[in-house]
Amino acid sequence: MVAIELRRSLAPAYRCAAFDGVCKSMRYEPQLGLFPRGYAGATGRLHDVDLVVCVAEPGEPSANAKPQPEGAQEDSVEEIASRVEAAFSNRKGLFHRNVMTMLDGCWPGLTFEEMMRRTWITEGVLCSAEKTTGPVPTAVTKECVSRYLTKQLELLPKAFVIALGGKAKRRLTMAGRPPDVAAFAAGLPGCNHKGARPSWQGAGDAFRAHLRQARASDA
């Protein structure tokens, strides 16, 4: 179960008031899988989270995508996180496999469940772009960062932050929390760059070094 503080920070996304304002041009079709989503992890207590991984925004939903959950907002957050977690656990697509490759380097020897307890994966913008990998209007980005990303990061002030891709890096910086490490995106087209895999390995190396230093300081 997602840490309650994070569930509360994301609950207003269902249904987000910004859809009636600056985000009215965004694709919001809950029955077709187009709704705020893309986060997973933090399955223990908030202070268990040592790592935040930020990506750009959700990709195009699959043809058989499940609709937005109904019911209480916090319950919707939990169900959506569980769906995303299952996709990572099963290494469902190229994006999921690439993120897990990096997490394997961050957490060598840990089970998937242990990784998810100590990692929070989130999106810089919670809704899909009009075109996969395409731009998101600046006003929309600022709105989503302010409403959701900034609040999530404020809950995890001591976590090491990795950005996957340029969009994620810019959105973290916009949130006032530049990443500790910026690596290539885990999805297309960035993941096809020859430097992508080494960058994920480097991110894992940097995180492990950070964790060793933090533990030595606490000893």
N, C-alpha and C positions, 0 to 999 in steps of 0.2 A: 504494500500500500504506500502510495506517495506521501511523503511527510506532510502533515496537515497544514503547515504554514505555506507550503508551495501550492497545495490544493486551493487554499483560500485566495492566494494571489492570482490564480488562473481562473477561478470560478466566474468572475464577471465576463469572461469571454463568451459565455453561453447564456443569453445572446448579447454580444457586445454592442453597447450603445453607439459606438463609432460607425456601425453600419448605417445609421440614420444620418450621419454627418460626413466627415472627411473620407470615410471608407465606403461610401455608398456605391462607388464604382467597382469595388472588389467583388469577386465571385463568391457568393454565399448561397449555396444550394445544398442544404443539410442532407436531403434524401439521396444525393448523388456523391456524398463523401466530401463535399467542399464546405468545410467549416474549420475553425481554429483547431490545430492539432500539431503533432510532431514531437512531443516531449515524452520522456521516459526516465525512470530511475528514481533515486532518492527514496528507496523503499524501506529505509529504517528511520532513524531520527535525523533531524536536520544537521546536527553536529557530526554525524557520521560521514557527511559528504566532503570529500577532499578534492574532487575534480568536477569542473563544469566544462562541458563540450557544447559549443554553440555552432549551429549550422545556419544556412540562409533562410529558407522558407520551405514548406512542404511541397513536394512535387505533385504531378498530376495523379489524382486517385485512380486506382485500377477500375476496370469495368465492373467488377463485383465488389466494389468498396462498400463497407457498411455505412449506414446513415449515422448522423449525429445521435448520440444517446439521448433518451428522454429522461425526465426526472430531475432530481435536485442537481444544482450546478456542480457542487463538489463531487457528487457521484459520477457525473459526466466526465470530470477531469480524471478520476480514477479509472473509469472504463477505457477512456481514450489512451491513457498512459499504458494500460495493460495490453491493449492492441499493439501499440508501437513496440513495447518491450518484447512481445511475442515475435514480431518481425525481426528484431535484432537477434533474439535467441535462436531463431531458425535460419538466420542469415539469408533472409528472404530474397533480397535483390542485390544488385551490385553496390548500391549505396550502403545498405546494411552490412554487407560483407566488408566493405572498406572501413567503415567506422569500427567494426569489431576487430579488424586487423590492427588498427591503432590502439584500441582498448586492450588487446592482448599484450601490446608492448608497454602500455601503462601499468597493467596489473598482471604481470607474469605469475602463473601458478594459482591465480584465484579462479573460482568457479564463476559462471555467469551471474548467479544470484548474488555472490559477494561483490562483483563488479557493480551491479545495479544498486546495491545498497550504498556504495561509496561514490557513485557517479550520478550527476544530473545532466541529461542531454536535453537541449532545448533549441528552439528556433528563434532567430532574430526577429522575424515576422511570422505570425502564426497562421496566416492564410496563404494560399497558393497565388503565385503571380499569374497574370493573364495568360502568359505563355511560359512553359517550363523553362527555367534558367533565365527568363527574361526580366526586365526591370520592374520594380515596384515604385509607384509614385513616391517622391520624397516626403510629401505630407503624410501619406499613409505609413511610411516607415517610421517617421517621427512619432506618430500617434501610437503605433503598436509598441515601439521601444519604450515610450513613456508609460503607457498603461500596464505593460506586462514584463518586458525584459528587464528594465531597471529595477522593478520591484522584486523579481526573482533574484537578481544579483545582490541586492541589498540584504537578502536573507542569508547569503553565503559569502560573507566578506573575506573569509580566510581561505576560500577554495582557490585552487590553481585553475586558470581559465585558458582553454584552448579554442581558438577560432579555426574552423575548417572552411576556408575560402575567403575571398576578398569581401563579399557582402557581409558575412558574419563578423569579420574584423571591423568593418566600418560601423556596423550596428552596435557592437560592444563599445567602441570608442564613443559613439553617440550617447550611449547609456552611462558614460563616465567611467567605464571599466575596460580600458584597452586590454587585449588579451596578453597573457604571459607568454604565449607562443601562438604564432599564426602559421598554419600549414595549408596545403592545397585542399580544395573541396573534395568531399568523398563521392560526389556524384558527377555526372557528365556536365560539361566537357573537361573540367579541371582534373578529374581523377585519371584521365588518359595522358596527362603530361608526364614526361620522363622523370620529373622531380617529385611527383606526388608521393610515391611510396617511401622514398628517403625522407620526405618531410614529415610523414606520419611516424616513421621510426624516430626521427629527431624529436618530435613532440613527446613521444613516450619516454625517451631518454631524459629530456628536460624535466618531465614530471617526476620521474623516479628520483632524480637528483634533488629536486625540490622537497620531495617527501622525506628523503634521508636527512636533509638539513633540518627540516621542521622537527623530525623526531629527535635528532641530536640536541636541538635547542630545548625541547621539552624534557629531556632526560635529566 
